[in-house]
């Protein structure tokens, strides 16, 4: 996926995320890495993509656990 597109998606998600929440913290970290890479004129590194994959996986696991224990409205 194009880092610029990822940055745009994250910006939109940040607008919806509650400030101080785990989701907001995660998205802010991702946005920082993408912004730093763009400022340096480089693409995201393998380490950056690894961070994104790991952080997304951890947050997905938390979200799945939350939905499994939270009754539907």
C-alpha positions as CSV (number, residue, x, y, z in Angstrom):
1,X,0.0,0.0,0.0
2,X,1.2,3.5,-0.8
3,X,2.4,5.3,2.4
4,X,0.7,8.5,1.3
5,X,-2.6,6.7,1.1
6,X,-2.0,5.1,4.4
7,X,-1.3,8.5,5.9
8,X,-4.6,9.9,4.5
9,X,-6.5,6.9,5.9
10,X,-4.9,7.4,9.3
11,X,-5.6,11.1,9.3
12,X,-9.3,10.4,8.8
13,X,-9.3,7.7,11.5
14,X,-7.5,10.0,13.9
15,X,-10.4,12.5,13.4
16,X,-12.8,9.8,14.6
17,X,-10.6,8.3,17.4
18,X,-11.0,9.4,21.0
19,X,-7.9,11.4,22.1
20,X,-5.9,9.5,24.6
21,X,-7.4,6.1,23.6
22,X,-5.3,3.1,22.6
23,X,-6.5,3.5,19.1
24,X,-5.5,7.1,19.0
25,X,-2.1,6.3,20.4
26,X,-1.6,3.6,17.8
27,X,-2.7,5.7,14.9
28,X,-0.5,8.6,16.1
29,X,2.5,6.3,16.2
30,X,1.8,5.1,12.7
31,X,1.3,8.7,11.5
32,X,4.6,9.8,13.1
33,X,6.6,7.1,11.3
34,X,5.0,7.9,7.9
35,X,5.5,11.6,8.4
36,X,9.2,11.1,9.3
37,X,9.8,8.9,6.3
38,X,8.1,11.5,4.0
39,X,10.1,14.3,5.5
40,X,13.3,12.4,4.9
41,X,12.3,11.7,1.4
42,X,12.3,7.9,1.9
43,X,9.8,5.2,1.7
44,X,8.8,3.3,4.9
45,X,11.5,0.8,5.9
46,X,11.0,-2.9,6.6
47,X,11.2,-2.0,10.3
48,X,8.4,0.5,9.9
49,X,6.2,-2.0,8.1
50,X,7.0,-4.6,10.8
51,X,6.0,-2.1,13.5
52,X,2.8,-1.3,11.7
53,X,2.0,-5.0,11.3
54,X,2.7,-5.9,14.9
55,X,0.9,-2.9,16.3
56,X,-2.1,-3.5,14.1
57,X,-2.2,-7.2,15.1
58,X,-2.0,-6.3,18.8
59,X,-4.9,-3.8,18.4
60,X,-7.0,-6.2,16.4
61,X,-6.6,-8.8,19.1
62,X,-7.7,-6.3,21.7
63,X,-10.7,-5.3,19.6
64,X,-11.7,-8.9,19.0
65,X,-11.5,-9.6,22.8
66,X,-13.6,-6.5,23.5
67,X,-16.3,-7.4,21.0
68,X,-16.4,-11.0,22.3
69,X,-17.1,-9.8,25.8
70,X,-19.4,-6.8,25.0
71,X,-23.1,-7.5,24.3
72,X,-24.5,-6.1,21.1
73,X,-26.7,-3.1,21.5
